[in-house]
Amino acid sequence: MTEFVDGWLLGDILGEGAYGEVRMVVNKVTNEVVAMKMIDLEKHPDAKNNVKKETTIHRMLRNPYIIQYFGQRSEANTEYIFLEYASGGELFDRIEPDVGMPTEEARKYFRQLISAVEYLHSRGVAHRDLKPENLLLDSNDNLKVTDFGLATVFRIRGKVRLLDKKCGTLPYVAPEVLERPYNAEPADIWSCGIILIALLAGELPWDQAGKDCPEYTAWRNNEYIHLTPWKKLETTALAYAQKILRHEPDARYTLEEIKNNRWFKIGYSKDESNPHKKIVANEPKIDRRTEAFCFSQPSELPPLGINSLTSMQLTERTGLSFSQPVCVEDLFVSSQLPLTQASQSSFQNLVRRMTRCFASTNCEETIKTLTNLLTKNNYHFRVNDFGTITISTVDKRKMPLVFKVNIIDMDNKTMIDFRLSKGCGIEFKKEFVKIKALMSSILLSTRTDTEKMENTEKTESTEKIKNTENTEKIENTENTENTEKTE
């Protein structure tokens, strides 16, 4: 792995954003893993003030459902933000396009999201860009809210201010944000409601909540019942969504009402409620320096070894190129790392991502097959010198959708790794599923497929045994009845 600074290795690319990328950084001695957000100031000089605001807000926060902030360092042309590493990947990766996920799973993630938003609002902070792409999962499959680039403080010393910046991702943005100065809390709650629909139905209800959008007009006029995604929802969930996604902010469900609803409380444990209360004693203080966006290091103690990373002179790093593709070594992490589950093979040590598949052909043949398929199906793409394929298209809303494909020889198998660069996560998953189907002739069966087959076989065997037992019971009953009749 590439050496970033003394004692720290640069690992997998975890994600990309408008201003740069997020990379894994691993401590050579302790095997600690940190996510490092890199902002290229040469390309985006306007980002410097945003970084200051983001880090100042983020250091105010400490909650089990919010990514922890460790520190920040500056170079002439690059800003670095060091964050907790979430090994479970992105939440959108768990959403099956046009299907969603099981209700109980969706309920769990929605509860954790609401807990995180309740905490943020208690600190006077609005996120303003809540969407599945900004929700990560840790090694215990718990949700972590991340990316505070658009966050702002809406309440200082008990005084609430209206917000007027139109920001966020259009399908998740509340209608009032597009029209006028707005209150922060109902706007974040609206975004939570859209996320709930995405979790349950695997699609978004509209392109934007405006009068020019026919899907939203149908929702407002109560003419949506036979439309998708609403017809996919069971009655209780649909009634719940209606109360969260009311057009007028004052009529919209509050967080307290969301938590008290029947749908939310099914199977709810008291241990799940208000987890931030457990850490109130260690709450970072909000003072005038914070309000003025002071940029000192956070007061909390970071994990062992992180101090050395945040205090290191980053100009000492060598041979680092932000345009380098992911190397084979970058895809693996040591089996000693806390993020690793008990593994059967080296493939299970990969950073968790569901948009991967394995081919029976070698790298060169796989690239040739894939590029031919992309050409045949009118995808716009380019291939760099390292074999990384960048695919550019548009989603159903005609918005840009960019993703990269790395094809890597690994343990005598060829891994095809898809990663979103820009656009909607759910639309990216749809494209992945489509391209994967086109490549079916060269793909190996996945472990999941094998497990499904094994489970099906087990089920069939169990049913056969049950049927045999039932037949024997019927035969025995008939014999008994016949004997009784004869007697």
Buried (B, 14 or more C-beta within 10 A) or exposed (E): BBBBBEBBBBBBBBBBBEBBBBBBBBBBEBBBBBBBBBBBBEEBEEBEEBBBBBBBBBBBBBBBBBBBBBBBBBEEEBBBBBBBBBBBBBBBBBBBBBEBBEBEBBBBBBBBBBBBBBBBBBBBBBBBBBBBBBBBBBBEEBBBBBBBBBBBBBBEEEEEBEBEEEBBBBBBBBBBBBEEEBBBBBBBBBBBBBBBBBBBBBBBBBBBBBEEBEBBBBBBEEEBEEBBBBEBBEEEBBEBBBBBBBBEBEEBBEBEEBBEBEBBEEEEEEEEEEBBEEEEEEBBEBEEEBBEBEEEBBEEEBBEBBBBBBEBEBEEBEEBEEEBBBBEEBBBBEEEBEBBEEEEEEBEBBBBBBBBBBBEBBBEBBBEBBBEBBEEEEBEBEBEEEBBBBBBBEBEBEBEBBBBBBBBEBEEBBBBBBBBBBBBBBBBBBBBEEBBEBBEEBBEEEEEEEEEEEEEEEEEEEEEEEEEEEEEEEEEEEEEEEEEEEE
